[in-house]
Each structure stands twice: as structure tokens, then as C-alpha cells.
Amino acid sequence: MRMTLRQLAVFVAVAQEGTVTKASDAVKLTQSAASMALADLEDGLGAPLFDRLGKRLQLNDLGRFLLPQALEILGRCESFEQIAKGELQSIDLRLGATLTISDYLMPDLMAGFLGQHPQAHLQLQVGNTRQMIEAVSQFQLDLALIEGSCHLPQLHTIHWRDDELSVCCSPDHPLAQLDRPLTIKDFENIEWILREEGSGTRDVFNNAILKDLDSANIRLTLGHNEAILKIIAGGLGLSCISKLALKPMLQTGQLVELITPFWELKRPLYMLIHHHKYQGPGLKAFKKFCEAQSALQM
């Protein structure tokens, strides 16, 4: 067998980074050495692993099929080497989280994990649910915590904990002034300030609320919870947003929660891991820590 671990490492790096230039930095090789390693691997296999689009390299069908196996080989070799040296396996994880989770849950989660594993190194990438699903499916992340649902068969979706959203507005908004229980009709022709399409928060609104409001006026969409909260606190429109984000402004009286028992606004939060991802001790430890923290919230 002529392939080497270095060739596999370059293959994985190019798949994750998209160019040989970025991949060479990741594996600490010169660009020419990385290009030669990839060329030697493809020559040895007798087939290309990428489609070339200028300097950009995109995995072809064979490359996508072989990437999970290359990752597992490299992960097991690293574990083998550290055990042989009598070392504890280092923890170096690439984590992802959607915006609400990254702002209100990840700081405590990461701090707690680092308290138990002070030598661990954690990297966090933030995006909406669609972006996190794509990153995990492309092996750019070891694990992601998301607010929305995922139906890709290659990804393992683990129910982590639950979150609840609320419809909220300024205390001066006309709906907040009504001295009676609200009905769905009260929300007709109301202006909404919402998260962008592709976010888990927006999915809840679309599935639970939008179906009942043919005349919903979505005035503005934003990619950040804090910006939405400040706008509606200024008196413009309503929003549907996680109670995790809403809580501080409810406590100060800047916003009020509208009682809407006719809409189910509870949602599950998930952990995402690729089915073919090699789960070393570090990844297993972080997953177990997340599950333990979730149990404490019940």
C-alpha cells in the first residue's frame, strides 16, 4: 500500500479548506509539498478525488465517499500514537452552535467543560441551523448544537434539551394594552420583526404561527436576537423569540410576553454528529458533559 498518513492528512485538509493554499497552512507544509502529496494520493488511487474549479477544489463522489474513512483513520492513528507514548489523548474539538445557543448556553457549557478538562482546546463556529448542518455534513465541525430540525440521513441527531419561544412586544404596543385574553384574530395585520430564514427560531414561527396568519406583515428580518429585541422595545412590531434571549428585557420591563396558548412554541434542541465521524475520548467526553448538563435542567 503506497498511500501515507501525510497524503490522507492533506486530502482531509483540502476537503475542509477548499484550496491547497489554505490546506497547506493547516497541515504545516509548503504549498508545493501539499500539492504533490495530493497528486501522489490520486495517482496511487488511479482516480481524482476533487473537481477542479480554478484554485477551488470541490469533492467529487469518490472524494465524498472516502472522506469519512480518511478522518477515521487519522483519528485512530492519533489515538494509537498517544496511547503508545503513555499520554492522555488531547482534546481538540471544533464545535458549532446556532445563534441563540451560542449566546445564552455555550459560554457556561464551554466554561464548565474546560473546568473539568483544563488542557482541552475548543473552537466555536456560530451560524444558523442550515449553516451548522452543512458544516457537520462536510466534516468541518466535530459536533454542533442546533435549534432547528435536521433530516439528513448521514447525520446523527440527538435530542439534547428543550427551549421555549414567546411572542413579545413593547409594554406600549396596542396588544399589550388589551384588557382581555388574546385571540388569533388580534394578530392579523400586525407587523413582525423576525430572525432570518434558515434559523431554528424562524422555523418555529413559520410552522406554529405563520400558518394561522395569512395577512402576516413581516416588516423586518435580522440575523441577531439582540438587534430584534432592541427594535421591538422601541415600539415597532412584535417578535417570536427564545425565552433565553428575552428574559433580561422582561426582568427590566422593557418588553412584555403576550399569552398565546393557541400556539405551541416549545422546540427541541439537538446535538449533531456525522454518522461516520470517529468519536475519540474528547468528543465522547464533551457529548456526555452536554447530556449531563441537560439532565440538570429537567
N, C-alpha and C positions, 0 to 999 in steps of 0.2 A: 504494500500500500504506500503510495508516494505522497499523499497529502500530509501536511503538517498542521500542528495546532496554530502556528502563526498564520497560515493561509486561512484557516477557519476563523480566526480572530479578525482578520482583515475582511473576510466575507461578511461577517456579522456587523462589523463597524460600518461598512459601506451600505448595507441594508438599512441600518438605523439612521445614518447621517445623510445618505443620498448622494454624496460625492466622494471621490477618492481623497481629495484635499482635506476635507473635514475628518474622514475616517483615519487618515494617516496621523493626524493630531491625536485622535482618540487612542490609537494603539502605539503611539510614540515611535513611529517610523517616518522616514522620509517619504515624500510623495512617490518618488520613483520606486522605492522598495515596496510600498504598498501596492502600487500598480502591478509590479512584477509578481508579487505574491498572489494577487487575484488572477492574473493571467495564467500563472502556473497551475492554480487550482482548476480553472476552467479547462485548460488543456488536458490536465490529468483526468478530468471527468468526461472529456470529449463533448462538452456542451456548454453554452453560455448560461450564466445564472441571472443576467440582467439584460434589460433592454436599454440601449444607449440613446439618450436624448440630449445631445450636446455633451456638456460636462455632467449632466444629471444622469444617474443610474437608477432605474426602476426595476425591482424584482420581477422576473418573468414567472411562469407557472412552476418551473423546476426550482427556481430560487425560493419561491414561497413554500414549496413542499419541503425543501431541505433546511430552511432556516430554523425551525423548532428543534430539529435534531442536532444542528451545529451548536445551538445555545445549550442544549442539554449536555453535549459532550464537553464543552468548555466549562460548564458549571461543575460537572462531576470531576474534571481534571483539577480544577482549583481546590475542591474539597479534598481530593486524594493527596495533593501536594501538601496542604496544610496539616492534614492528619499525619502524614509521613514525617513532617518536621516537629510533630508534637505540639502544634499550635492550635488554639481555638480558631474556628473559622471566623474570619472577619465578617462584619455585617455592613454591606454597602448596597443600599436599596434606592431605586428610582420609583418614587411614589407619585400618584396623581390624585387630584381631588377637584370636584366641581366647586363653584364659587362659594356657595353657602357653607359647604362643609369645610372648605379651606379657611374661611374667615372665622367660623364660630366653633368648630370642633377640632380641626387639625392642630392648632397650637398646643392645646392641652394634651392631645393624643401623642404628638411627637415628643413633647417635653417629658411626658410620663414614660414613654418607651426609652428615651435617652437616659432617664434616671435609672432604669434597670439595666441598660446596656450602654454605659458611658463611652465605649470605644466605637460605637456604631456611627456610620455616616449616612445621613438621609438627604436625598434631593427631592424637592417637591415641585411638580408642574401643575399649574392651575388652568382650567378651561371649562367649557360647558360639557354636558353629557356626551354629545356627539364627538367632541374632540377627545375626550377621555377614552371612549370606546375605540376610536381609531388608533390612539396611541398604544393601548394594550394589545389590540389585534396585530399591530406592526412590531410588537416586542420592544417598543420604545420605553415602556414602563413595566415594572415588575408587578405592581398592584395599583388599582385605582379605586377610590371611593366615590360613588356617584349618587345623584338624586333621582335620575330617570330610570327607565327600564332598558334592558338590552336583550335582544333575541338572536344574536349571532351564535351559531352552534359551536364555534371554536372557543368561545369564552365561557368560563365557569362563573356563574352569577350566584353570589352568596348573600342571602338576606342578613344584613348587619344590624340595623335598628330602624325605628320609625321616626318620622318627622311630621309635624302638622303645620299647615298653612292657615293664614287668616286673611279675610278681606278687611282692609283698614283704610282710614282716611283721617283728615284733619278734624278736630273737635268742632270746627265751624262749618263743616260740609253739611249740606241740607239733609242728607240721610242720617247723619249723626244727631240731628235735631228732632227727628221724628219721635213722638212720644207713644209709640206702639210697636208691636213686633213687625219686622220687615218681611216682605214677600218678594218673590222673584220679579214681579211686575215693577217693583220700586227701582230695579236696576236697569230698566230699559232706557236707552239713550244716555246712559251715564258714561263719562269719559274714564278710560283706564290708562294707567301708566304701568307697563309690564316689562318683564325680562324678555330677552330675545328668543326667537325660535331656535330650538335645539337645546335649550336649557331644561332641566328637570322641573323647575318651578313653572315655566311656561307650559309644559306638557300637562301639569295638573290643572292649570287654568283652562286650557283647551278642552280637556276631557271632562272636567267637572262643571264648568261654568259656561263656557262659550256655547255649548250645545243648547243651552236654555235661553240664550240672548241673541236672537237674530239681528238685533239692531245695536250690538255692542260697538262702541266707538273707541277703538284702540288709538289713543291720541299720540302715544309716545312709547317706544321700546328702547331699553337701555341694558347694558351688559353688567351693571353693578348695582347691588342691593342698596348701598348707602346713597347713591345718587337718586334712586327711586324714592327712598324714604324722605329725603330732604325736599323733593319736589312736591310730594303729596302733603307733607307737613306744611308747605306753603299755601295749601288750599286748592291745588289743581288735581282733580280726579281722585280715583280710588286705585288701590293695588291689591294683588293677591300675592302674599309673600310669606316666607317661613317665619314661624314664631321665634326661631333662634335669632333672626335678624331684627325682628320687630320689638322684642322685649325691652331693650333700653329706652326706646322712644315711647313705649306705653307707660313705663315707670315715671318718665318725666312729664307725661301728659301732652306731649307734642302730637301724638297720634292716638286714635281710639280704634278698638276692634269692633266690627259690626257682627252681630249674631246672625249666622246664616245656616241654620240646621238643615235646610233643604239641599245643601251641597256637601258632599263628602270630600274633605280637603286633607285627609290623612294620607301619607305616602310612605312606602318603604325606602330605605337607603340600602345600597348594595356595595359589596366588595366585588371587584372584577379581577380575575386572573386567567391568563390564557391556559387552555387545557394542556398544551404542550410545553408550558413553562416549567423548567426544572426548579423545584421548590427546595432550596437549601435550608439549613438551620435558621439563617437570618430571616428569610421570608416567612417560614413557618412560625418563628417567634413573633414577628410583627402581626401576622394574622391572628394568632392566639391572643395576643395582647388586645387587639381590637375587639375580639369576641368577648373577652373578659370585661372590658370597659362597657360594652353594650349591656352585658348582664347586670352590671351595677346600676344602670339607668332604669331597669324594669322594676 
